[in-house]
Amino acid sequence: MGKKESISYWDSFWEGRRRTQKAHEIVDPRVDFVAPIKLYKNIKILDAGCAKGYSARAFGQENFLVGIDFSKRAIEYAHREFGKANENVEFILGDLEHLPFKEDVFDVILLSEVLEHIFEQKREIVLRGLLHIISSKGQLFLTTPNGMYPTIFLRKILHLLSRGRLRSSITHHIYDHPIFPRSLIKFLKHTGWKVILYKGGSYRIPYTRYNSPKILLFAIYQWVIAVPS
């Protein structure tokens, strides 16, 4: 799977997304998790894998926020909807494996619903890269699905057994590789981070545009706050 194919996939993915800001706030687990950031002022925030830039609306008023994503479609939308009217917000087309920032730049880094979409062999590069650009007293806010949840775990097993050949809705997409809780903590420590908060939980999606029974519309996720060790 090459980089061009990855970019093409995410461009198509975000081009087809017509979700409104209100709906996004309902389904996004980062809303409650990173709410304390709203108490800060005049800090520098990086939204790594910012997608369409919705975090700018919540955190880009009192602080300087940079969003980076390698989907051109997502960045164009983010700039048009949130960047043009706010001088505190900037969106950059770029790759998390090759971050275009100096060391010790950011006070807070968001990595929300992104880690599971990074190929496992590339995750260490990304997390060590983020470590270089965060300040010594900075914090990493990370959310990602819990790989131990039964339906997610089953998809992982089917994907492994089929050696990646099953790419249907049963096994989800090849880009979706949720990590197990202990593995996540161990991985963060290995890449130079110190975990100061870990939580697991679920959130429901009361969003009628999805074509599934509401009882099925939930996800199991993990919250982590980490600092440079």
C-alpha positions in Angstrom: 0.0 0.0 0.0 1.7 3.1 -1.2 1.5 6.8 0.0 -0.3 7.9 -3.2 -3.0 5.3 -2.7 -3.4 6.4 1.0 -3.8 10.0 0.0 -6.3 9.1 -2.7 -8.3 7.1 -0.2 -8.6 9.9 2.3 -9.3 12.5 -0.3 -12.2 10.4 -1.5 -13.3 9.7 2.1 -13.5 13.4 3.1 -14.9 14.6 -0.2 -17.9 12.4 0.4 -18.4 13.5 4.0 -21.1 16.1 4.4 -21.4 16.1 8.1 -22.4 19.4 9.7 -20.4 20.9 12.6 -23.3 20.3 15.0 -23.4 16.6 14.1 -19.6 16.3 14.4 -19.8 17.7 17.9 -22.3 15.0 18.8 -20.2 12.0 17.6 -16.6 13.2 18.3 -15.2 11.8 21.6 -12.6 14.6 21.8 -15.2 17.2 22.7 -15.5 16.2 26.4 -12.0 14.8 26.7 -10.1 17.9 25.6 -12.6 20.4 27.1 -9.9 21.5 29.7 -8.0 23.0 26.8 -10.7 25.7 26.6 -9.4 27.0 29.9 -6.0 27.8 28.4 -5.1 31.0 26.7 -2.3 32.0 24.4 -0.9 28.5 23.9 0.1 26.8 20.7 -2.0 23.7 19.7 -1.3 21.2 17.0 -4.2 19.1 15.7 -2.3 16.2 14.1 -4.5 14.6 11.5 -7.0 17.4 11.7 -9.3 16.2 8.9 -11.8 19.0 8.2 -10.5 21.2 11.1 -13.5 21.1 13.4 -11.2 21.5 16.5 -10.5 25.0 15.4 -14.0 26.1 16.3 -13.5 24.9 19.9 -9.9 25.8 20.5 -8.8 28.4 18.0 -10.4 31.5 19.6 -8.1 32.1 22.6 -5.1 30.1 21.3 -3.0 29.6 18.2 -4.0 26.4 16.4 -2.3 24.6 13.6 -4.0 21.7 11.8 -2.1 19.3 9.6 -3.4 16.5 7.4 -2.3 14.9 4.2 -5.8 15.0 2.6 -6.0 17.9 0.3 -9.8 17.8 0.3 -9.9 17.9 4.1 -7.4 20.8 4.3 -9.3 22.8 1.6 -12.5 22.5 3.6 -10.8 23.3 6.9 -9.2 26.4 5.5 -12.4 27.6 3.8 -14.7 27.0 6.8 -12.4 27.8 9.8 -9.1 29.3 8.6 -10.0 32.3 6.5 -11.9 34.1 9.2 -9.5 33.4 12.1 -6.0 34.7 12.1 -5.2 32.3 15.1 -5.8 29.2 12.9 -3.7 27.8 10.2 -4.1 24.6 8.2 -1.2 22.8 6.5 -1.1 20.0 3.9 1.5 17.7 5.3 2.5 14.2 6.4 2.7 13.2 10.1 5.8 11.1 9.3 7.6 14.2 8.2 6.4 17.1 10.4 7.5 20.5 9.1 8.0 22.1 12.5 10.9 23.1 14.7 11.5 21.5 18.1 9.6 22.5 21.2 7.0 24.5 19.3 3.6 23.3 20.7 2.1 23.3 24.2 -0.6 20.8 23.3 -0.9 18.2 20.6 -4.2 16.5 19.7 -4.1 13.1 18.1 -7.7 12.1 18.1 -9.1 9.2 16.1 -5.9 9.1 14.1 -3.6 6.4 15.6 -5.7 3.5 14.4 -5.4 4.8 10.8 -1.6 4.8 10.9 0.1 1.6 9.7 1.5 -0.2 12.7 5.1 0.0 11.3 4.8 3.8 11.0 3.4 4.6 14.4 6.7 4.9 16.2 8.0 7.4 13.6 4.9 9.5 14.1 4.9 9.4 17.9 8.6 10.1 18.2 8.2 13.0 15.7 5.5 14.5 17.8 7.8 14.2 20.8 10.4 16.5 19.2 8.0 19.3 18.4 6.2 19.5 21.8 7.5 21.7 24.6 9.1 20.1 27.7 5.9 20.8 29.7 3.5 20.1 26.9 0.7 17.5 26.8 -0.4 15.0 24.2 -4.2 14.4 24.1 -4.9 11.1 22.3 -8.1 9.2 21.6 -8.4 6.0 19.7 -10.8 3.0 19.6 -10.2 0.1 22.0 -9.0 -2.9 20.0 -10.4 -5.3 22.7 -14.0 -4.4 22.0 -15.5 -7.6 20.6 -16.6 -6.4 17.1 -13.3 -4.6 16.6 -11.3 -7.6 17.9 -13.2 -9.9 15.5 -12.4 -7.6 12.6 -8.7 -7.7 13.5 -8.7 -11.5 13.7 -10.5 -11.9 10.3 -8.2 -9.4 8.7 -5.1 -11.3 10.0 -6.5 -14.7 9.0 -7.3 -13.5 5.5 -3.9 -11.8 5.3 -5.6 -8.6 4.4 -7.7 -10.0 1.5 -11.0 -9.4 3.2 -11.6 -5.7 3.0 -15.4 -5.7 3.3 -17.4 -4.0 6.0 -16.9 -7.2 8.1 -13.2 -6.6 8.6 -13.4 -2.8 8.0 -10.8 -1.1 5.9 -7.1 -1.9 5.8 -6.4 1.5 7.4 -8.3 0.6 10.5 -6.0 -1.0 13.1 -7.2 -0.2 16.7 -4.7 -0.9 19.4 -5.2 -2.8 22.6 -5.1 -0.9 26.0 -1.9 -2.3 27.5 -0.3 -2.2 24.1 -1.1 1.5 23.8 0.4 2.4 27.1 3.5 0.2 26.5 3.8 1.8 23.0 3.7 5.4 24.4 6.3 4.6 27.0 8.5 3.0 24.3 8.4 6.1 22.2 9.3 8.5 25.0 6.0 9.5 26.5 4.8 9.3 30.1 1.1 8.5 30.5 -0.5 10.7 33.2 -4.1 9.7 32.5 -5.8 6.7 30.9 -9.5 6.1 30.6 -11.8 3.9 28.6 -15.4 4.4 27.8 -18.1 4.5 25.2 -20.1 7.1 23.4 -23.4 6.8 21.6 -24.1 8.4 18.3 -27.6 9.9 18.3 -27.4 10.8 14.7 -30.3 9.8 12.5 -28.4 10.1 9.1 -26.7 6.8 9.8 -28.5 3.8 8.3 -28.2 1.6 11.4 -30.4 0.9 14.4 -29.5 3.4 17.1 -28.7 0.6 19.6 -25.7 -0.3 17.4 -24.4 3.2 17.1 -21.7 3.4 19.7 -18.0 3.0 19.9 -15.5 2.0 22.6 -12.6 4.3 22.8 -9.5 5.1 24.9 -8.4 8.4 26.3 -4.8 9.1 27.1 -3.0 12.2 28.3 0.8 11.9 28.0 3.8 14.2 28.6 7.4 13.9 27.4 9.1 11.5 29.8 
